[in-house]
């Protein structure tokens, strides 16, 4: 039996592969990636919060949001959408930014490919993240990405489960 969660890091290839199975239909899981009001409910690991500033869910559009820590301090990110195939896949380039949405060039962007597949148990979510370099991947991991993102994905499971 396949585990319902995998988080593999490949530093040689500067990439991460994440797989999680949700007991929900594809459209439900898809909506929690496509709609900012739903993303805001699970994207940030507690006790942090996610607050969308703006979202234009189309190729070339952006999701611009803040991660808000328990003291109210905000860190901003801006994701640019690439190909979007409804209920199947989407990709984006993730970047850190300032409060105006200007990209922080000190942190090169990461390319994410997110897939949604209907399976017997519900939906298999796969996420491939390709980092600019091994150094950038190490930096992102040192910032706590694996633990924080895993917590977010578990929050999504609680939300739709």
C-alpha positions as a printed NumPy array, in Angstrom:
array([[  0.   ,   0.   ,   0.   ],
       [  1.33 ,   3.391,  -0.989],
       [  1.996,   5.823,   1.851],
       [ -0.345,   8.794,   1.735],
       [  2.555,  11.261,   2.13 ],
       [  6.044,  11.509,   0.609],
       [  8.545,  14.38 ,   0.892],
       [ 11.73 ,  13.64 ,  -1.066],
       [ 14.635,  16.064,  -1.354],
       [ 17.182,  15.597,  -4.137],
       [ 19.981,  18.065,  -3.516],
       [ 21.97 ,  16.804,  -6.54 ],
       [ 19.077,  17.769,  -8.816],
       [ 18.123,  20.811,  -6.658],
       [ 14.539,  19.583,  -6.494],
       [ 11.853,  18.4  ,  -4.117],
       [  9.066,  15.913,  -4.798],
       [  5.999,  15.94 ,  -2.552],
       [  3.02 ,  13.586,  -2.822],
       [ -0.041,  13.516,  -0.605],
       [ -3.377,  11.745,  -0.988],
       [ -6.512,  13.557,   0.137],
       [ -9.872,  11.92 ,   0.833],
       [-11.676,  14.473,  -1.33 ],
       [-12.494,  14.821,  -5.   ],
       [-10.132,  16.554,  -7.405],
       [-12.28 ,  19.682,  -7.768],
       [-12.258,  20.24 ,  -3.985],
       [ -8.466,  19.965,  -3.723],
       [ -8.033,  22.047,  -6.901],
       [-10.232,  24.836,  -5.5  ],
       [ -7.986,  25.053,  -2.415],
       [ -5.093,  25.938,  -4.757],
       [ -7.066,  28.08 ,  -7.213],
       [ -9.072,  30.326,  -4.859],
       [ -7.226,  32.748,  -2.593],
       [ -9.912,  32.711,   0.114],
       [ -9.334,  28.936,   0.426],
       [ -5.518,  29.147,   0.089],
       [ -5.492,  31.653,   2.962],
       [ -7.062,  29.028,   5.249],
       [ -4.227,  26.486,   4.981],
       [ -1.108,  27.799,   3.209],
       [  0.658,  29.2  ,   6.295],
       [  1.825,  26.831,   9.051],
       [  0.093,  27.671,  12.33 ],
       [  0.416,  29.954,  14.239],
       [  1.278,  31.964,  11.101],
       [ -1.499,  33.228,   8.827],
       [ -1.667,  33.721,   5.066],
       [ -3.266,  36.913,   3.758],
       [ -3.781,  37.316,   0.024],
       [ -3.108,  40.833,  -1.241],
       [ -4.234,  40.012,  -4.788],
       [ -4.741,  37.036,  -7.068],
       [ -5.156,  36.784, -10.825],
       [ -5.565,  33.044, -11.463],
       [ -4.585,  32.82 , -15.126],
       [ -1.44 ,  32.243, -17.166],
       [  0.867,  35.194, -16.538],
       [ -1.195,  36.275, -13.529],
       [  0.053,  36.482,  -9.952],
       [ -0.812,  35.364,  -6.454],
       [  0.628,  38.016,  -4.134],
       [  0.335,  37.266,  -0.428],
       [  1.785,  37.87 ,   3.013],
       [  2.808,  35.338,   5.642],
       [  1.902,  36.947,   8.951],
       [  3.703,  35.809,  12.087],
       [  2.018,  35.745,  15.522],
       [  3.364,  39.27 ,  16.257],
       [  1.807,  40.671,  13.076],
       [  5.108,  40.904,  11.149],
       [  4.624,  40.213,   7.439],
       [  6.818,  38.523,   4.86 ],
       [  5.65 ,  38.766,   1.261],
       [  5.739,  36.361,  -1.654],
       [  4.616,  36.659,  -5.247],
       [  3.912,  33.62 ,  -7.422],
       [  3.57 ,  33.928, -11.185],
       [  1.214,  31.426, -12.804],
       [  2.338,  29.487, -15.854],
       [  0.247,  26.777, -17.527],
       [ -3.09 ,  26.039, -15.857],
       [ -5.041,  22.932, -16.9  ],
       [ -8.218,  22.999, -14.824],
       [ -8.51 ,  20.106, -12.337],
       [ -5.279,  18.571, -13.743],
       [ -2.212,  20.707, -13.201],
       [ -0.775,  24.144, -12.711],
       [  2.659,  25.593, -12.391],
       [  4.053,  28.749, -10.906],
       [  7.303,  30.539, -10.22 ],
       [  7.594,  31.357,  -6.529],
       [  9.479,  34.421,  -5.333],
       [  9.972,  36.428,  -2.186],
       [  8.97 ,  40.068,  -2.559],
       [  8.487,  43.293,  -0.648],
       [  5.124,  44.748,   0.402],
       [  4.779,  46.415,  -3.03 ],
       [  5.245,  43.084,  -4.83 ],
       [  8.741,  43.857,  -6.112],
       [ 10.663,  40.555,  -6.412],
       [ 13.633,  40.029,  -4.071],
       [ 16.385,  39.114,  -6.546],
       [ 18.619,  37.836,  -3.691],
       [ 16.391,  34.75 ,  -3.659],
       [ 16.063,  33.336,  -7.191],
       [ 12.627,  31.954,  -8.059],
       [ 11.65 ,  28.301,  -7.736],
       [  9.532,  26.527, -10.365],
       [  6.622,  24.451,  -9.027],
       [  4.621,  21.896, -11.002],
       [  1.482,  20.784,  -9.166],
       [ -0.566,  17.812, -10.363],
       [ -4.027,  16.623,  -9.329],
       [ -4.983,  13.007, -10.082],
       [ -8.212,  11.235,  -9.157],
       [ -7.444,   7.949,  -7.339],
       [ -9.57 ,   5.415,  -5.482],
       [ -8.943,   7.141,  -2.133],
       [ -9.726,  10.612,  -3.491],
       [ -7.06 ,  12.901,  -4.962],
       [ -3.34 ,  12.343,  -5.347],
       [ -1.555,  15.694,  -5.172],
       [  1.976,  15.775,  -6.572],
       [  4.298,  18.755,  -6.309],
       [  7.671,  19.024,  -8.011],
       [  9.755,  22.032,  -7.   ],
       [ 12.879,  22.924,  -8.967],
       [ 15.237,  25.352,  -7.268],
       [ 17.648,  27.737,  -8.975],
       [ 20.64 ,  25.942,  -7.42 ],
       [ 21.661,  23.497,  -4.71 ],
       [ 22.672,  26.473,  -2.551],
       [ 19.228,  28.044,  -2.926],
       [ 17.532,  24.747,  -2.079],
       [ 19.692,  24.425,   1.064],
       [ 18.819,  28.003,   2.051],
       [ 15.083,  27.377,   1.619],
       [ 15.303,  24.142,   3.652],
       [ 17.264,  25.935,   6.394],
       [ 14.402,  28.448,   6.581],
       [ 12.151,  25.553,   7.654],
       [ 10.374,  24.889,   4.363],
       [  9.926,  21.131,   4.809],
       [  8.312,  21.373,   8.251],
       [  6.238,  24.429,   7.389],
       [  4.968,  23.102,   4.058],
       [  4.196,  19.686,   5.576],
       [  2.18 ,  21.433,   8.291],
       [  0.288,  23.421,   5.646],
       [ -0.557,  20.286,   3.664],
       [ -1.801,  18.626,   6.873],
       [ -3.928,  21.719,   7.605],
       [ -5.435,  21.339,   4.121],
       [ -6.267,  17.721,   4.979],
       [ -8.048,  18.822,   8.181],
       [ -9.9  ,  21.53 ,   6.277],
       [-11.298,  19.278,   3.53 ],
       [-11.336,  15.972,   5.461]])
